[in-house]
Amino acid sequence: MDTRTDAARADAVELLERTTHARAFGPGPLPPMALRRIVEAGRLAPSLYNTQPVRFVVVRDPAGYERLRAACNTSRDTFFKGRKFFALMNKRLANPAFVEGLERQSTGDVLPAGGAAIVTLQDDAFTESVEACACALMAMQLEATACGLASAFSSWTRGLSFQKDMVEFLRVPKGFKIFTSLVVGNPLTPLVAGRKARRSMDDAVTWI
Ligand SMILES: Cc1cc2nc3c(=O)[nH]c(=O)nc-3n(C[C@H](O)[C@H](O)[C@H](O)COP(=O)(O)O)c2cc1C
C-alpha cells in the first residue's frame, strides 16, 4: 500500500509558507500545551544512528526569558567587539548577505520581547550533532507554526556557551554546547502564506 498522501505532502509546504522570521511578538499567554507540542517535535526529530545528540531547555518563565534576551545582547556585543578578528579567522563573515543581516542586529535587542525560548544543546561527543540540531530546530518551527505561533531562530544563543552564569542557568550538561535556539510567541498579525522572498525553483533546484 502506498501510504503517501497529497494531504500530508501539502501540509509541510503550507506550514513553511506561513513561517517567517518573527521580529516581534504579541501579548498574552501562549496556547496551552503549545510549548510541549513544540519540544515533542524536536524530541522526535531524526539523528545519525539515532544518537540523539540534542537536548532542549524550555525558557518559559518571563523573568528567565528576559535574562536570556539580555545575555544574547551581551553575546552580540562581544561578537561586535571582536568582529575584525573573527573576520580574519573566517572569511565567510565578509559575505555581503551575512554582513547586511549583521548590521541590522548591531544595536537593539536580538530577541523579540514577550516570547518563550527553546534552547537547543548540542552533544559535542557525536559527529553530525549539528545536523541533528538543525533537524530538531526545523521540526519545532513547523510545529510552532502549526500551533499558530510566530517564531524565529536565533544563532546569538551560541555565544552563551562563553557566559558561565548562563551555562549554569540553562543547566548545560558537561560536553554540551549551547546551539541555535527557537523563540516563539503570539503573532502580531495572522500567519499567512506568501510573505517571503525565496529563490525561484529554477534557481534553487537542478533536476538530473
Ligand atoms: C539556523 C538559523 C539561524 C538563524 N539565526 C538568526 C539570527 O540569529 N538572527 C536573525 O535575525 N535571523 C536568524 N535566522 C533567520 C533568517 O534570518 C531568516 O530565516 C531569513 O531572514 C528569512 O526570513 P523569512 O523566513 O522571514 O523570510 C536564522 C535562520 C536559521 C536557519
The ligand as an SDF file (V2000), in Angstrom:
LIG
                    3D

 31 33  0  0  0  0  0  0  0  0999 V2000
   19.9590   28.1840   11.6460 C   0  0  0  0  0  0  0  0  0  0  0  0
   19.3970   29.5760   11.5130 C   0  0  0  0  0  0  0  0  0  0  0  0
   19.7950   30.5520   12.4010 C   0  0  0  0  0  0  0  0  0  0  0  0
   19.3040   31.8450   12.3100 C   0  0  0  0  0  0  0  0  0  0  0  0
   19.7230   32.7830   13.1950 N   0  0  0  0  0  0  0  0  0  0  0  0
   19.2600   34.0360   13.0690 C   0  0  0  0  0  0  0  0  0  0  0  0
   19.6940   35.0750   13.9480 C   0  0  0  0  0  0  0  0  0  0  0  0
   20.4970   34.8640   14.8430 O   0  0  0  0  0  0  0  0  0  0  0  0
   19.1980   36.3060   13.7750 N   0  0  0  0  0  0  0  0  0  0  0  0
   18.3000   36.5850   12.7930 C   0  0  0  0  0  0  0  0  0  0  0  0
   17.8610   37.7300   12.6700 O   0  0  0  0  0  0  0  0  0  0  0  0
   17.8710   35.6440   11.9560 N   0  0  0  0  0  0  0  0  0  0  0  0
   18.3300   34.3840   12.0760 C   0  0  0  0  0  0  0  0  0  0  0  0
   17.8740   33.4220   11.2290 N   0  0  0  0  0  0  0  0  0  0  0  0
   16.7020   33.7200   10.3790 C   0  0  0  0  0  0  0  0  0  0  0  0
   16.9640   34.1710    8.9910 C   0  0  0  0  0  0  0  0  0  0  0  0
   17.4250   35.4800    9.0140 O   0  0  0  0  0  0  0  0  0  0  0  0
   15.6270   34.0690    8.2460 C   0  0  0  0  0  0  0  0  0  0  0  0
   15.3470   32.7100    8.0940 O   0  0  0  0  0  0  0  0  0  0  0  0
   15.6490   34.7650    6.9220 C   0  0  0  0  0  0  0  0  0  0  0  0
   15.8140   36.1300    7.1320 O   0  0  0  0  0  0  0  0  0  0  0  0
   14.3800   34.5500    6.1470 C   0  0  0  0  0  0  0  0  0  0  0  0
   13.3470   35.2090    6.8130 O   0  0  0  0  0  0  0  0  0  0  0  0
   11.8300   34.8930    6.5000 P   0  0  0  0  0  0  0  0  0  0  0  0
   11.6360   33.4750    6.8900 O   0  0  0  0  0  0  0  0  0  0  0  0
   11.0690   35.8090    7.3590 O   0  0  0  0  0  0  0  0  0  0  0  0
   11.6450   35.1230    5.0480 O   0  0  0  0  0  0  0  0  0  0  0  0
   18.3680   32.1530   11.3030 C   0  0  0  0  0  0  0  0  0  0  0  0
   17.9510   31.1530   10.4130 C   0  0  0  0  0  0  0  0  0  0  0  0
   18.4700   29.8880   10.5050 C   0  0  0  0  0  0  0  0  0  0  0  0
   18.0090   28.8550    9.5200 C   0  0  0  0  0  0  0  0  0  0  0  0
  1  2  1  0
  2  3  1  0
  2 30  2  0
  3  4  2  0
  4  5  1  0
  4 28  1  0
  5  6  2  0
  6  7  1  0
  6 13  1  0
  7  8  2  0
  7  9  1  0
  9 10  1  0
 10 11  2  0
 10 12  1  0
 12 13  2  0
 13 14  1  0
 14 15  1  0
 14 28  1  0
 15 16  1  0
 16 17  1  0
 16 18  1  0
 18 19  1  0
 18 20  1  0
 20 21  1  0
 20 22  1  0
 22 23  1  0
 23 24  1  0
 24 25  2  0
 24 26  1  0
 24 27  1  0
 28 29  2  0
 29 30  1  0
 30 31  1  0
M  END
$$$$
